[in-house]
Amino acid sequence: MTLDVAALADGVRRGDRRSLAKAITLVESTRHDHRAGAADLLDALLGATGASVRIGISGSPGVGKSTFIEAFGLHLRATGHRVAVLAVDPSSSLSGGSILGDKTRMGELAADPEVFVRPSPGSGHLGGVARRTREALLLCEAAGFDVVIVETIGVGQSETEIAEMVDAFVLLVGPGAGDELQGIKRGIMELADLIVVNKADGDLAAAASRTRADYANAVHLLRPKWSAWSTRAVTCSAVERRGIAEVWDELTSFAEAVTGSGELSTHRAAQAVAWLWSELRDDLVGDFRSAPAVQALLPDVERAVASGDLSARRSAATPRRLPVLSDAPGRRGRRPARGSSDGGPSCGGQLPPGAPGRGCCHAGAADGPAAAPVARGVPQPGCGCAGGSGAFPQPGCGGGEAFPSPVAAVPAHSPTRLRRRRAAPSPAAASAHPTSAAAPNRARPSPARASAGPGCVAPQRRSP
Protein backbone atom coordinates (compact mmCIF):
# COMPACT_ATOMS: atom_id res chain seq x y z
CA MET A 1 0.00 0.00 0.00
CA THR A 2 1.44 3.38 -1.05
CA LEU A 3 0.86 5.75 1.84
CA ASP A 4 -0.28 9.32 1.21
CA VAL A 5 -1.55 10.17 4.67
CA ALA A 6 -2.56 13.75 3.86
CA ALA A 7 -4.67 12.70 0.85
CA LEU A 8 -6.22 9.82 2.79
CA ALA A 9 -7.12 12.09 5.71
CA ASP A 10 -8.70 14.59 3.32
CA GLY A 11 -10.81 11.85 1.73
CA VAL A 12 -12.01 10.66 5.14
CA ARG A 13 -13.02 14.21 6.13
CA ARG A 14 -15.05 14.50 2.91
CA GLY A 15 -16.93 11.34 3.85
CA ASP A 16 -15.58 9.31 0.95
CA ARG A 17 -16.43 5.68 1.70
CA ARG A 18 -13.49 4.31 -0.26
CA SER A 19 -11.04 6.52 1.64
CA LEU A 20 -12.63 5.45 4.91
CA ALA A 21 -12.25 1.78 3.99
CA LYS A 22 -8.59 2.32 3.10
CA ALA A 23 -8.00 4.20 6.36
CA ILE A 24 -9.47 1.37 8.44
CA THR A 25 -7.36 -1.14 6.52
CA LEU A 26 -4.28 0.93 7.32
CA VAL A 27 -4.93 1.14 11.07
CA GLU A 28 -5.79 -2.58 11.20
CA SER A 29 -2.60 -3.56 9.38
CA THR A 30 -0.01 -5.48 11.41
CA ARG A 31 2.88 -4.52 9.13
CA HIS A 32 5.64 -2.58 10.88
CA ASP A 33 6.01 -0.15 7.99
CA HIS A 34 2.33 0.86 8.35
CA ARG A 35 2.49 1.76 12.03
CA ALA A 36 3.86 5.27 11.60
CA GLY A 37 1.40 6.06 8.81
CA ALA A 38 -1.53 4.86 10.90
CA ALA A 39 -0.43 7.00 13.85
CA ASP A 40 -0.02 10.07 11.59
CA LEU A 41 -3.47 9.50 10.12
CA LEU A 42 -5.13 9.30 13.53
CA ASP A 43 -3.31 12.43 14.71
CA ALA A 44 -4.47 14.31 11.60
CA LEU A 45 -8.12 13.32 12.12
CA LEU A 46 -8.36 13.43 15.91
CA GLY A 47 -9.78 16.96 15.89
CA ALA A 48 -12.71 15.83 13.72
CA THR A 49 -13.83 13.09 16.13
CA GLY A 50 -16.15 13.03 19.13
CA ALA A 51 -19.40 14.31 17.61
CA SER A 52 -21.19 10.97 17.24
CA VAL A 53 -23.27 8.78 19.52
CA ARG A 54 -21.21 5.64 20.19
CA ILE A 55 -23.31 2.56 20.80
CA GLY A 56 -22.00 -0.89 21.63
CA ILE A 57 -24.28 -3.90 21.16
CA SER A 58 -23.40 -7.23 22.70
CA GLY A 59 -25.09 -10.49 23.57
CA SER A 60 -24.74 -14.24 23.42
CA PRO A 61 -24.54 -16.02 20.06
CA GLY A 62 -27.94 -16.46 18.40
CA VAL A 63 -29.70 -13.68 20.28
CA GLY A 64 -30.28 -11.77 17.02
CA LYS A 65 -27.67 -9.01 17.10
CA SER A 66 -27.30 -8.62 13.33
CA THR A 67 -31.06 -8.68 12.73
CA PHE A 68 -31.58 -6.11 15.48
CA ILE A 69 -28.82 -3.84 14.14
CA GLU A 70 -30.33 -3.87 10.65
CA ALA A 71 -33.78 -2.94 11.96
CA PHE A 72 -32.27 -0.34 14.29
CA GLY A 73 -30.08 1.15 11.55
CA LEU A 74 -32.99 1.44 9.12
CA HIS A 75 -34.97 3.30 11.78
CA LEU A 76 -32.06 5.70 12.29
CA ARG A 77 -31.80 6.29 8.56
CA ALA A 78 -35.53 7.10 8.45
CA THR A 79 -34.93 9.81 11.05
CA GLY A 80 -32.06 11.36 9.06
CA HIS A 81 -28.96 9.93 10.76
CA ARG A 82 -25.82 8.70 9.02
CA VAL A 83 -24.93 5.31 10.45
CA ALA A 84 -21.67 3.36 10.61
CA VAL A 85 -21.63 -0.27 11.76
CA LEU A 86 -18.41 -1.96 12.88
CA ALA A 87 -19.12 -5.68 13.15
CA VAL A 88 -16.52 -7.93 14.76
CA ASP A 89 -16.53 -11.54 13.60
CA PRO A 90 -14.90 -14.42 15.50
CA SER A 91 -11.72 -15.92 14.07
CA SER A 92 -10.98 -19.62 13.93
CA SER A 93 -8.53 -20.83 16.56
CA LEU A 94 -7.35 -23.50 14.07
CA SER A 95 -7.03 -21.68 10.74
CA GLY A 96 -7.19 -18.05 11.89
CA GLY A 97 -9.85 -17.27 9.27
CA SER A 98 -13.18 -15.44 9.65
CA ILE A 99 -16.38 -15.67 7.61
CA LEU A 100 -17.17 -11.91 7.92
CA GLY A 101 -20.81 -12.57 7.03
CA ASP A 102 -22.41 -9.72 8.97
CA LYS A 103 -22.61 -7.46 5.92
CA THR A 104 -24.50 -10.20 4.08
CA ARG A 105 -26.97 -10.48 6.94
CA MET A 106 -27.57 -6.71 6.82
CA GLY A 107 -28.20 -6.59 3.07
CA GLU A 108 -30.90 -3.93 3.13
CA LEU A 109 -28.98 -1.67 5.50
CA ALA A 110 -25.64 -2.12 3.70
CA ALA A 111 -27.24 -1.06 0.38
CA ASP A 112 -27.98 2.42 1.75
CA PRO A 113 -25.35 4.92 0.47
CA GLU A 114 -25.47 6.80 3.79
CA VAL A 115 -24.59 3.69 5.78
CA PHE A 116 -21.12 2.22 6.17
CA VAL A 117 -20.86 -1.42 7.28
CA ARG A 118 -17.40 -2.79 8.02
CA PRO A 119 -16.88 -6.38 9.22
CA SER A 120 -13.53 -7.09 10.88
CA PRO A 121 -11.99 -10.30 12.26
CA GLY A 122 -11.47 -10.62 15.98
CA SER A 123 -8.09 -12.31 15.32
CA GLY A 124 -8.08 -13.91 18.75
CA HIS A 125 -8.30 -10.60 20.61
CA LEU A 126 -10.14 -11.05 23.91
CA GLY A 127 -12.98 -8.86 25.10
CA GLY A 128 -15.43 -9.36 22.21
CA VAL A 129 -13.89 -6.72 19.91
CA ALA A 130 -10.91 -6.43 17.57
CA ARG A 131 -7.67 -4.78 18.63
CA ARG A 132 -8.19 -1.77 16.33
CA THR A 133 -11.93 -1.24 16.84
CA ARG A 134 -11.26 2.01 18.73
CA GLU A 135 -9.32 3.50 15.84
CA ALA A 136 -11.96 2.39 13.32
CA LEU A 137 -14.64 4.08 15.44
CA LEU A 138 -12.71 7.37 15.44
CA LEU A 139 -12.25 7.21 11.68
CA CYS A 140 -16.00 6.73 11.17
CA GLU A 141 -16.63 9.80 13.33
CA ALA A 142 -14.14 11.82 11.28
CA ALA A 143 -16.00 10.75 8.13
CA GLY A 144 -19.18 12.41 9.39
CA PHE A 145 -21.23 9.48 10.69
CA ASP A 146 -23.23 10.72 13.68
CA VAL A 147 -24.19 7.27 15.01
CA VAL A 148 -21.51 4.57 15.23
CA ILE A 149 -22.62 1.08 16.23
CA VAL A 150 -20.12 -1.57 17.32
CA GLU A 151 -21.36 -5.16 17.20
CA THR A 152 -19.27 -7.52 19.27
CA ILE A 153 -18.55 -11.18 18.86
CA GLY A 154 -21.13 -13.31 20.64
CA VAL A 155 -19.86 -13.02 24.20
CA GLY A 156 -20.41 -14.22 27.75
CA GLN A 157 -20.19 -12.66 31.20
CA SER A 158 -16.53 -11.59 31.13
CA GLU A 159 -16.10 -10.01 27.67
CA THR A 160 -16.55 -6.38 28.66
CA GLU A 161 -13.96 -4.43 26.65
CA ILE A 162 -16.69 -2.93 24.48
CA ALA A 163 -17.78 -0.77 27.44
CA GLU A 164 -14.36 0.94 27.36
CA MET A 165 -14.90 2.44 23.90
CA VAL A 166 -18.59 3.41 23.57
CA ASP A 167 -20.99 5.82 25.26
CA ALA A 168 -24.01 3.54 25.58
CA PHE A 169 -23.67 -0.19 26.09
CA VAL A 170 -26.74 -2.18 24.96
CA LEU A 171 -27.03 -5.80 26.07
CA LEU A 172 -29.31 -8.02 24.00
CA VAL A 173 -30.86 -11.03 25.72
CA GLY A 174 -33.41 -13.59 24.59
CA PRO A 175 -36.70 -14.63 26.18
CA GLY A 176 -36.11 -16.93 29.11
CA ALA A 177 -32.42 -15.94 29.21
CA GLY A 178 -32.36 -15.87 33.01
CA ASP A 179 -34.09 -14.99 36.24
CA GLU A 180 -33.33 -12.31 38.82
CA LEU A 181 -30.29 -14.21 40.06
CA GLN A 182 -28.83 -14.22 36.54
CA GLY A 183 -29.55 -10.51 36.33
CA ILE A 184 -27.48 -9.58 39.40
CA LYS A 185 -24.36 -11.48 38.34
CA ARG A 186 -21.32 -9.24 38.07
CA GLY A 187 -19.57 -8.81 34.75
CA ILE A 188 -21.24 -7.74 31.56
CA MET A 189 -24.60 -7.22 33.26
CA GLU A 190 -23.49 -4.41 35.57
CA LEU A 191 -21.93 -2.50 32.64
CA ALA A 192 -25.10 -2.44 30.53
CA ASP A 193 -26.85 0.92 30.15
CA LEU A 194 -29.86 -0.61 28.43
CA ILE A 195 -31.07 -4.21 28.40
CA VAL A 196 -33.12 -5.18 25.33
CA VAL A 197 -35.08 -8.43 25.33
CA ASN A 198 -35.27 -9.37 21.65
CA LYS A 199 -37.61 -11.82 19.91
CA ALA A 200 -40.69 -10.56 21.75
CA ASP A 201 -43.04 -11.97 19.14
CA GLY A 202 -45.28 -14.99 18.54
CA ASP A 203 -45.16 -17.66 21.21
CA LEU A 204 -42.16 -15.98 22.86
CA ALA A 205 -43.93 -12.68 23.57
CA ALA A 206 -45.10 -13.69 27.05
CA ALA A 207 -41.71 -15.14 27.98
CA ALA A 208 -40.02 -11.94 26.77
CA SER A 209 -42.28 -9.85 29.02
CA ARG A 210 -41.40 -11.99 32.04
CA THR A 211 -37.69 -11.78 31.22
CA ARG A 212 -37.90 -7.99 30.94
CA ALA A 213 -39.57 -7.79 34.36
CA ASP A 214 -36.91 -10.05 35.92
CA TYR A 215 -34.06 -7.93 34.59
CA ALA A 216 -35.79 -4.65 35.47
CA ASN A 217 -36.06 -5.82 39.09
CA ALA A 218 -32.53 -7.21 39.16
CA VAL A 219 -30.68 -4.12 37.91
CA HIS A 220 -31.83 -2.14 40.94
CA LEU A 221 -29.62 -4.39 43.07
CA LEU A 222 -26.47 -3.48 41.10
CA ARG A 223 -24.27 -0.48 41.81
CA PRO A 224 -25.24 2.37 39.45
CA LYS A 225 -22.75 3.08 36.69
CA TRP A 226 -23.90 6.69 36.28
CA SER A 227 -25.33 9.17 38.75
CA ALA A 228 -27.69 10.61 36.13
CA TRP A 229 -28.93 7.33 34.64
CA SER A 230 -30.27 4.02 35.87
CA THR A 231 -30.19 0.92 33.68
CA ARG A 232 -33.54 0.08 32.10
CA ALA A 233 -34.99 -2.97 30.37
CA VAL A 234 -37.24 -2.97 27.29
CA THR A 235 -38.58 -5.51 24.79
CA CYS A 236 -38.56 -5.49 20.99
CA SER A 237 -38.98 -7.71 17.94
CA ALA A 238 -36.28 -7.15 15.35
CA VAL A 239 -38.01 -9.46 12.87
CA GLU A 240 -41.32 -7.60 13.06
CA ARG A 241 -39.51 -4.30 13.68
CA ARG A 242 -41.59 -3.49 16.73
CA GLY A 243 -40.18 -1.68 19.73
CA ILE A 244 -37.17 -0.34 17.77
CA ALA A 245 -38.27 3.28 18.11
CA GLU A 246 -38.59 2.82 21.88
CA VAL A 247 -34.98 1.57 22.02
CA TRP A 248 -33.76 4.72 20.27
CA ASP A 249 -35.87 6.91 22.57
CA GLU A 250 -34.23 5.32 25.59
CA LEU A 251 -30.76 5.85 24.12
CA THR A 252 -31.58 9.47 23.35
CA SER A 253 -32.69 9.99 26.94
CA PHE A 254 -29.48 8.37 28.13
CA ALA A 255 -27.31 10.65 25.99
CA GLU A 256 -29.11 13.77 27.20
CA ALA A 257 -28.82 12.72 30.85
CA VAL A 258 -25.11 11.88 30.92
CA THR A 259 -24.17 14.82 28.70
CA GLY A 260 -26.06 17.27 30.86
CA SER A 261 -24.43 15.95 34.04
CA GLY A 262 -20.93 16.18 32.54
CA GLU A 263 -20.33 12.48 33.08
CA LEU A 264 -19.97 11.68 29.39
CA SER A 265 -16.87 13.85 28.94
CA THR A 266 -15.31 12.30 32.05
CA HIS A 267 -16.20 8.84 30.76
CA ARG A 268 -14.57 9.47 27.39
CA ALA A 269 -11.42 10.85 29.03
CA ALA A 270 -11.14 7.67 31.12
CA GLN A 271 -11.63 5.58 27.97
CA ALA A 272 -8.74 7.43 26.28
CA VAL A 273 -6.45 6.57 29.20
CA ALA A 274 -7.60 2.94 29.10
CA TRP A 275 -6.78 2.93 25.37
CA LEU A 276 -3.28 4.19 26.17
CA TRP A 277 -2.63 1.35 28.62
CA SER A 278 -4.05 -1.21 26.22
CA GLU A 279 -1.63 -0.01 23.53
CA LEU A 280 1.28 -0.08 25.99
CA ARG A 281 0.54 -3.67 27.01
CA ASP A 282 0.23 -4.88 23.42
CA ASP A 283 3.32 -3.00 22.21
CA LEU A 284 5.48 -4.12 25.14
CA VAL A 285 4.63 -7.76 24.55
CA GLY A 286 5.27 -7.40 20.83
CA ASP A 287 8.59 -5.61 21.30
CA PHE A 288 9.67 -8.13 23.94
CA ARG A 289 8.97 -11.12 21.69
CA SER A 290 10.80 -9.52 18.76
CA ALA A 291 13.96 -8.69 20.76
CA PRO A 292 16.94 -10.74 19.47
CA ALA A 293 18.00 -11.84 22.96
CA VAL A 294 14.48 -13.09 23.73
CA GLN A 295 14.20 -14.91 20.41
CA ALA A 296 17.48 -16.69 21.14
CA LEU A 297 16.29 -17.83 24.55
CA LEU A 298 12.60 -18.65 24.05
CA PRO A 299 13.01 -21.92 22.05
CA ASP A 300 14.92 -23.53 24.92
CA VAL A 301 12.45 -22.18 27.47
CA GLU A 302 9.51 -23.53 25.48
CA ARG A 303 11.16 -26.94 25.13
CA ALA A 304 11.81 -27.08 28.89
CA VAL A 305 8.16 -26.26 29.61
CA ALA A 306 6.82 -28.66 26.97
CA SER A 307 8.93 -31.53 28.33
CA GLY A 308 7.71 -30.91 31.88
CA ASP A 309 11.18 -30.04 33.21
CA LEU A 310 10.08 -26.57 34.30
CA SER A 311 6.81 -24.91 35.22
CA ALA A 312 5.58 -22.06 33.06
CA ARG A 313 5.69 -19.71 36.04
CA ARG A 314 9.34 -20.44 36.78
CA SER A 315 10.35 -20.31 33.12
CA ALA A 316 8.63 -16.97 32.53
CA ALA A 317 11.09 -15.35 34.94
CA THR A 318 14.07 -16.28 32.74
CA PRO A 319 13.24 -14.12 29.67
CA ARG A 320 12.17 -11.23 31.91
CA ARG A 321 15.71 -11.03 33.34
CA LEU A 322 17.29 -10.59 29.93
CA PRO A 323 19.22 -7.33 29.40
CA VAL A 324 16.55 -6.15 26.95
CA LEU A 325 14.68 -4.98 30.06
CA SER A 326 17.58 -4.54 32.48
CA ASP A 327 17.80 -0.77 31.98
CA ALA A 328 14.09 -0.19 32.43
CA PRO A 329 13.05 2.29 35.16
CA GLY A 330 12.54 0.71 38.53
CA ARG A 331 15.35 -1.87 38.25
CA ARG A 332 17.54 -0.46 40.98
CA GLY A 333 20.38 -2.03 42.85
CA ARG A 334 22.18 -3.46 39.79
CA ARG A 335 25.78 -4.24 40.62
CA PRO A 336 28.51 -4.38 37.99
CA ALA A 337 30.14 -7.74 37.45
CA ARG A 338 33.45 -8.42 39.12
CA GLY A 339 36.49 -7.38 37.14
CA SER A 340 34.79 -4.62 35.15
CA SER A 341 34.36 -0.92 35.57
CA ASP A 342 30.71 -0.76 34.51
CA GLY A 343 29.37 -4.25 34.33
CA GLY A 344 31.24 -5.09 31.13
CA PRO A 345 32.78 -8.47 30.28
CA SER A 346 35.94 -9.51 32.11
CA CYS A 347 37.71 -10.87 29.06
CA GLY A 348 40.86 -9.85 27.24
CA GLY A 349 39.95 -8.49 23.82
CA GLN A 350 41.85 -7.46 20.77
CA LEU A 351 40.49 -3.91 20.89
CA PRO A 352 41.51 -0.98 23.10
CA PRO A 353 39.83 -0.87 26.49
CA GLY A 354 36.31 0.56 26.29
CA ALA A 355 36.17 0.55 22.49
CA PRO A 356 33.00 -1.27 21.34
CA GLY A 357 33.70 -3.77 18.60
CA ARG A 358 31.54 -5.69 16.15
CA GLY A 359 30.06 -8.75 17.77
CA CYS A 360 30.75 -7.67 21.34
CA CYS A 361 28.12 -8.05 24.05
CA HIS A 362 29.21 -4.86 25.78
CA ALA A 363 27.72 -1.40 25.27
CA GLY A 364 31.02 0.36 25.93
CA ALA A 365 32.86 1.02 29.17
CA ALA A 366 32.02 4.05 31.25
CA ASP A 367 35.35 5.59 30.25
CA GLY A 368 35.10 4.42 26.64
CA PRO A 369 35.18 6.94 23.80
CA ALA A 370 32.31 5.49 21.77
CA ALA A 371 28.88 3.92 22.05
CA ALA A 372 28.21 0.40 20.86
CA PRO A 373 25.41 -0.51 18.45
CA VAL A 374 24.05 -3.21 20.76
CA ALA A 375 22.46 -3.03 24.20
CA ARG A 376 24.44 -3.81 27.33
CA GLY A 377 24.41 -7.49 28.13
CA VAL A 378 23.00 -8.63 24.79
CA PRO A 379 25.23 -11.51 23.61
CA GLN A 380 26.50 -11.29 20.06
CA PRO A 381 28.45 -13.75 17.87
CA GLY A 382 32.13 -13.77 18.75
CA CYS A 383 31.79 -12.48 22.28
CA GLY A 384 33.73 -14.67 24.69
CA CYS A 385 31.77 -13.84 27.80
CA ALA A 386 31.26 -16.47 30.44
CA GLY A 387 28.31 -18.02 28.65
CA GLY A 388 30.65 -19.68 26.13
CA SER A 389 28.55 -19.54 22.97
CA GLY A 390 27.12 -16.18 23.95
CA ALA A 391 23.54 -17.49 23.82
CA PHE A 392 22.99 -17.04 27.55
CA PRO A 393 24.95 -14.23 29.26
CA GLN A 394 26.50 -15.14 32.62
CA PRO A 395 28.18 -13.11 35.38
CA GLY A 396 31.00 -11.18 33.78
CA CYS A 397 29.00 -10.32 30.65
CA GLY A 398 27.74 -6.83 29.95
CA GLY A 399 24.52 -6.94 31.95
CA GLY A 400 26.08 -6.98 35.40
CA GLU A 401 23.70 -9.77 36.49
CA ALA A 402 23.43 -13.51 36.10
CA PHE A 403 21.06 -14.61 33.37
CA PRO A 404 21.11 -18.41 33.62
CA SER A 405 20.20 -20.67 30.75
CA PRO A 406 16.83 -22.38 31.20
CA VAL A 407 18.67 -25.71 30.99
CA ALA A 408 20.83 -24.68 33.95
CA ALA A 409 17.69 -23.96 35.93
CA VAL A 410 16.26 -27.46 35.42
CA PRO A 411 15.84 -29.36 38.72
CA ALA A 412 18.63 -31.82 39.53
CA HIS A 413 16.32 -34.84 39.33
CA SER A 414 14.97 -34.04 35.85
CA PRO A 415 15.93 -36.16 32.80
CA THR A 416 17.53 -33.13 31.17
CA ARG A 417 19.86 -32.55 34.12
CA LEU A 418 20.70 -36.27 34.34
CA ARG A 419 21.67 -36.29 30.68
CA ARG A 420 23.90 -33.27 31.30
CA ARG A 421 25.59 -35.07 34.21
CA ARG A 422 26.40 -38.10 32.10
CA ALA A 423 27.72 -36.00 29.21
CA ALA A 424 31.51 -35.49 29.35
CA PRO A 425 32.87 -32.07 28.34
CA SER A 426 34.66 -31.86 25.04
CA PRO A 427 38.44 -31.08 25.01
CA ALA A 428 37.73 -27.75 23.34
CA ALA A 429 35.23 -26.79 26.02
CA ALA A 430 37.61 -27.93 28.76
CA SER A 431 40.46 -25.80 27.43
CA ALA A 432 38.23 -22.76 26.86
CA HIS A 433 36.48 -23.01 30.22
CA PRO A 434 38.62 -24.77 32.87
CA THR A 435 35.97 -24.26 35.55
CA SER A 436 33.38 -26.00 33.40
CA ALA A 437 35.70 -29.03 33.00
CA ALA A 438 36.12 -29.33 36.75
CA ALA A 439 32.41 -28.86 37.49
CA PRO A 440 30.31 -29.60 34.39
CA ASN A 441 27.01 -28.94 36.22
CA ARG A 442 27.96 -25.53 37.46
CA ALA A 443 25.35 -23.05 36.15
CA ARG A 444 27.37 -19.83 36.62
CA PRO A 445 31.08 -19.96 35.79
CA SER A 446 33.38 -17.40 37.29
CA PRO A 447 33.66 -14.18 35.27
CA ALA A 448 37.40 -14.17 35.82
CA ARG A 449 37.67 -17.32 33.71
CA ALA A 450 35.72 -15.91 30.76
CA SER A 451 37.41 -16.44 27.43
CA ALA A 452 38.01 -13.72 24.90
CA GLY A 453 36.31 -13.86 21.53
CA PRO A 454 36.78 -11.86 18.34
CA GLY A 455 35.68 -8.29 18.89
CA CYS A 456 35.17 -8.58 22.66
CA VAL A 457 35.88 -5.53 24.73
CA ALA A 458 38.19 -5.37 27.74
CA PRO A 459 36.95 -2.40 29.81
CA GLN A 460 39.06 -0.63 32.38
CA ARG A 461 39.31 -2.41 35.71
CA ARG A 462 38.29 -0.58 38.82
CA SER A 463 41.27 0.43 40.94
CA PRO A 464 41.38 -1.20 44.39
N, C-alpha and C positions, 0 to 999 in steps of 0.2 A: 504494500500500500504506500503510495507516494503521499507524504504528509504536507499539506498546506493548511496549517492550523488557522490562519487568519481567514482564508476563504471558507473553510468549513464552519467556523464560528459565525461568519456572516450569513451563511445559508441557514444555520439553525435559528438565528434571530429572525430571519424572514419567514420562518415556519415551513421551510422546504422539507418535505417528508424524506426525500432521498438523502439530503444532508444530515437529517436527524438519525436515519438508519446507519449511515457511515460513522457518525460521531459515537453512537452506542457501540458499534463494532470496534471502534478504536479503544474506548475505555474498557471494554471487556477483553481485549486482546491480552494474552499472557507473554507476548514477545517483549524482550528487554528493550529493543530499539523503539517500541511504541510507548514506553512508560512516560518519557519526558513529553512527548507530544500530547498524550492524554492529560497530563497534569497542566500543560499550557492551555489546552482547550477548556478545561474546567475553570481555570483562573480567569480566562477571558470572558466566560459566560456567567460567572458567579453573581455578578451584579444584576442579571436579568432573571434570577430565580427567586422563589419565595412567595409568588402571588397566587399559587394554586391551592386548592383543597386536596390534601393528600389522604387517601383512603386505603387502608390495608384490609383485605378480605381473606380470612382463613377459615379452615374447617377440615374435618376428617374426609378422607377419600370417599367419593360417592354422594356427598351431601348436596351436590348441585351447584358448585361454585361458578363454573363456566356458564351454565344456563342462567343463573342469577345475574352475573355480570353483563351478559348480553341484554337481558331485559332492563337492567338498571341503566346501562349505557344508552340504550335507545330512548329511555325516558329523559335522560339528561340532554340528549340531542334535541328532543322535542321542546325542551325549555330553553334552548339556545346555547348550551355549553359545548365547548370543545373538549373532547375526552381522549385521554391516553391510557392504554391498558398495558401493564407490564406483567406478563404471565410467566411464572417460573415453573418449569417442567422437571420432574425427577430424572436423574441420570442413572443408568445401569451401573451397578457395582461390579459387574463382570466385564462388559464391553466399554463402558464409559459413554455410550450413546444415549440420546434422548429422542423421543418421538416428536415433540414440539407440535402437538395437535390442537392446542387451544385456539389458534386462529381459525382452524377448520370448524371447530365447534361454534365459534362466534361469526359465522359467515355473513349474516345480515348486518351485524355491527361493523365488521371489518370492511364491508363494501362502502361504508360512508366515507366520503373524502375528508370530513372534518374529524375523523377518528383515527387514531394511530394505535395499532395492536402489535406488540412486540413480544413473541415468546423467546425465552432464554433458558438454557440448561442450568440445573442446579449445580452440576459438576461436583457433587459430593459435599458441597458447603452445607454445614449444619445451620439450623435455625429456620428452615422453611423458605429461604430466599437464596438468590445467587450472591456471589461476593461483590459484584459491581451493580447491584440493584439501586443503591443510593445514588451513584453517579448517573445512571440511566434516568432516574426520577428527576434529578436536577436538569438534565438536558431536555426532558419533555417540558418542564416548566419554562426553560429559556426559549423553547419553540412556540410558546404562546398557549399551551393547553392549560385551561383553568381548573380542570379536575383530572387528577392522576390516580389511577386505581392500580394497586399492586395485588395480584393474585398469588398466593403462596402455593407451594407444594402441599398436598394433603398431609396435615400434620396432627400431632397428638398434644399432650399436655405441656411438654417442655420446649416446644419449638416456638420461641417468643421473640425472635430477633426482629420480626416485622414491626413490633411496637416501637422499636428504636429508630424508625425512619419515616413514620407517617403521623398525621395529626389524629385521625379517627381510626380506631381499630374495630372492625366489624367481625364478629364471630358467627359463622353459619352453623346451625345444628339441625338435625332432622327430628321428626316426630318420634317420641319415645326414646330420645337420646340419653336421658338420665333423669333422676329425681333430684330432690333438694340436696341430698348428700353429694351427688355428682356436681351440682352447681356451686358448692362452696369449696371444692378442691382448689388448692393453690396452683399457680402455673398460668396457663393461657387464659383461664376463666377470669382471674382477677385483673387482667390487663385489658379486657374487652370494654369498649365504650358503648357498644350496642350489640345486643344478641338478637339474631334474626332466626326464627324457626321457619325453615323453608319447607316446601311440599305440603302446605296447608290446603290441600284440595282432595276431593273425592272421599274415599274411606279414611284417609289420614287426617281429615280436617279436625275431628274431635280430639285425636291424639296430639295434634299440633297445638291446640288450645290448652290442653292440660300441661304439655311441656313448657309452653310460654309462661303459664302461671307458676310452675315449679321454679323456673329460672328467675322470674321476677321476684319471688319470695326469697330465693337463695342469695341474690346479689346484695341484699340489704345486710347480710351478715359479713360481707367482705369489707376490707378497709377501702374507703373511697380513693380513687386515683386522682380526682380533681376536687377542688373545693367548690367550684361553680357548676359541677355536673355529676349526676348520679346515673350509673349504668341502667339502661332500660332494656326491655325485651318486647319484641313485636313478632307478628307472623306475616308470611307472604306466600304466594305461589308464583314461582318464576315461570312455570309452564303456562299458566293461565294469565300471567302478568297482572296479578292482583296483589295489592299491598305494597307495590314498588314505590308509589308516590309517598306513602307514609314513611317508608325507610328514608327517602331523601329529606322529608320534612324533619325527621328526627336528627339527621346529620346536620341540617342547616341550623337547627336549634343548638346543637352541640357547638358548632363553629362560632355562633354568635356569643354563647355563654363563655367559652374559654378565651375568646379574643377580647371580650369586654373586661374580663377579670385580669388580663395580662398574663395568664398562665401559658397561653400558646407560645408566646415569644420565649418565655423561660424554658418551656419544653423543647422547642427547636434548638435553643442554645445547648441544652444538655445532650441532645441527639448529635450535634456537631462534635462535641467532646468525645462522646462514645464512638463516633466514626473515626476520630483520630486514634483512639486506643486500639480499635479493631485493625486499622491499617498498620499500626506499629507492631502488633502481635504477628500479623501475617507476613510483614516484611522482615521482621527479625528471624522468624523461622526459615523463610526462604533464603535470606542471606547466610544464615548459619549452615544450612544444608549445602549451599554452593561454595562454601569456603574450602580451599584446597586441603588444609589440614584436617578438616572434618571428613571430607571425602576419602582421604587416605585412611582414616581410622574406622569409619563406620562399617565397612565390610567385615572386619574382624569382630567388631562389637555385635553385629547382627548374627554372625555365625555362632558366637559364644552364647547368645540368648536362644537361638534356634536349637542348639544342641542341648540346652538345659544346664550348661555349666555355670551360667550367671543369671540372676534375676534381671528383669527389665529395669527395675528401680535402681539397682546397683550399677548396671551398665550405663544408664543415662547420665550418671555423674562423670563418667570418663570423658565424653566429648565436651561437656560443659567446662572442663578444666583446661581445655586447649588454649593456647596463647591467642587465638582469634578473639577471645573475650577477656583476656587477662588484663588489658589496659582499660576495661570499662570502668565507669565511675562506681565507687562503692567497694572496689576490691582493694582494701587497704591492708597494710601489714605485709606486703610482698618483700621478701628478703632476696638480695642478689645471691647467686650461687657462689660457693667457695672458689677462690682463685680467680675472680673476675672483679672488675671495677664497677660494673653496672649490671650484673646478671648475664654477662656474655659467656660464651663457651671457653672452657679452660683447655684449649688445645693449641699447639704450636702451628701456626699457619705459614704460608709462603708470602703473605702480604704484610705490609707495615702494620704495627699495632693500631687498632681502631679504624682501619680502612676497610669498608665493606666490599666484599668481592662477590662475583657471580657464583651462585650456588651456596652461599653461606647462610646459616640459620640465625645470624646475628644482625640486629638492626643498626649496628655501629656503636662503638664505645662512647661513654660520656665525653671523653676527651678527643674523640675522633673528628676528623675534619669534614666528613661527608655523611650523608644519610643513605641508608641501604634501601633497595627497592622492595624488600620483603619485611613483614612484621616481625617483631622480636619474638623469638622462640619458635617460629614456623620453620620446620626442618625442610631443607632443600637438598637436591642431589649433590653429592660431593662434600657434604658437611660431616666432619668426623666427630660430632658430639657423641656423648656417652651412649646414645641409643644405638650406635653401630650403623645400621642402614639409614638412619635419619628418619624412619617412619614414625617413631614414637620418641619425642624428646625426653631426656632424663635430666637429673640434676647435673649442672655444668653446661647445659644448653642455654639458649638465649632467653628463656622465659623466667629464669630465677626460681622455678618451682619444679617439683617432680610431676611428670605426666606419664604414669605407668601405662604400658601396653595392656589392653584388656586380657591378653593371654596371661600376663604376669599377675593379674588380679584374680585368676581362677582359683577356687579353693584347692587345698593340697590333696584332697581325696578324689578330685574329679579325674575322669579319663584323660582329659587334655594335659593336666599337670603330671599324671603318671607317665604319659608318653614323653613329656619333656624330661623327666627324671631319667628315663632309660636311654634317651638319646645322648650320645657322646659328642662333645664339641669338636668341630673340625680343626685341623692344625692352623688354618688361616685365622679362624676366630680366636683360637688360643693365643696366637702370637699378637693379634691386634688388641685383644682384651684379656690380659693376664688374670684379672679378677674374675672374669666370666669362666675361665678354664678351671680355676680353683673352686668356684662355687657356681655351677651351671644354673641353679635355681634362684639365684639372687636377682630380685626384680629391679634394683636400683644400683648400678655400678658406681663406683666413686668417680666424681668429676675429675679428680687429679689424674686418673688413668685414661681419660678420653683420648682417642687417637685423632690425629690431624688428617683432614681430607683436602682435596683440591679446592682452593678458594675459601678455606675457613679462616676466620679472623682470630688473631690473638690480641685481645684487649689488654690495656695496661693493668698490672696487678696493683692492688691497694697496698700502700706502704704500711708496715706493721706499726 
